[in-house]
């Protein structure tokens, strides 16, 4: 039984994770968020954290609901060095980014220990 569990664990880890050069393991992304996750990593992660961790357990200055996040991404906050992306992304892409961020926050909360 122990041998089975070990083999199962190794196979499951191999299937669920992929290596990324010397960067180690990458996160698993729900396929419905794949495009948004790629945009987030390319455009947003430099300021907001590679794994959306800068959003978790923080005080939200401009609101923490989907609509406020969409507005923040679309119009930005130049005075706070947040650029506007309304001219860069289509409205549906911005909505997908907002959904990805909110989903990632909920996923991170599952692993929070109080």
N, C-alpha and C positions, 0 to 999 in steps of 0.2 A: 504494500500500500504506500509506504514512504517513497519507494522508487517511482511509482506512478505519479504521485503528487509532485515530485521533483521534476520529472519529465514534463508533466503538464505545465508547471510553472515556467520552465524554460521555453517551451513552445509558445505559451501565451505571451510571455514577455517579448519573444522574437516577433510574433505576429503584431502585437500592439504597438511596438516601438520600432523606430528606424534610427539608424545612426546618421549623424550629420557631420562628417569629417571629424575634426578634433573637438567639436562643440558638444559631444555627448548625445544623450537621447533627446528627441523632440517630443513635444506634446501631441496627444491624440486629439484631433479636431473632428467634431460632428460634421459629416459631409455637407449638411445644409449651411454650415458656416465657413466652408473652406475658402471661398473667394474673399469673404470679409476678413477672415483670419490672415490671409496673405496680405491684404491691403493694410490691416492693422500693423502687422509686423514690419512692413516696408515703410509706412508713413508715420504711424503713431507711437510705435514702441520706444523710439528714442527718448521721448519725454514721459510716456505713461507706463513704461515697463514692458518687457518682452512677453510676460504672461498676464497682462492686464492687472498686475499686482498693485500698481499705484492707485487703483480705484477702490480696492477692498478696504473696508473699515476706515474710510476717510470722511471728513465733513465735505459735503457737496456744496460748493459755493453757488452754483447756478441751477441746482435741482438734480434729482437722481431718478427722474422718470424718463421714459422713452422719448416723449416729446421734447423735454428740455435738453436731452442729449443730442437729438437730431438738430435742434436749433443751435446748440453749441458747436457741433461739427460743421454745420452749414455756414454760420455767420462768424464763428470764432470769437476771440476776445483779444484784439490786438494789444490792448493795454496790459495784458497778462501773457503776452507772447504766444497765444493760441491762434494760429492762422485760420482763416476761413477756407473751407473746402467745397463750398457750394458751386464754384466754377470748375472744380476739378472732378468731382464725382456727381453722378446722376442722383436724383432724389432716392431712388430705390437702393442704390449702393450705400448712401448715407444711412438709410433705415436699416439695412443689413449690418452695417458697422455698429449701429446703436444696439441692435439685437444681439450681436456677437459679444459686445462689451457687457451688456446686462446678463447674458447667459454665463459668461466667464466669471462674473462676480458671484453669481448664485452657485456655480460649481465650486469656487474657492471656499465659499461659506460652509460647504458640506464637510470640509476638512478642518474647520476651526475648532479649537479646543478651548472651552471656557473654564 
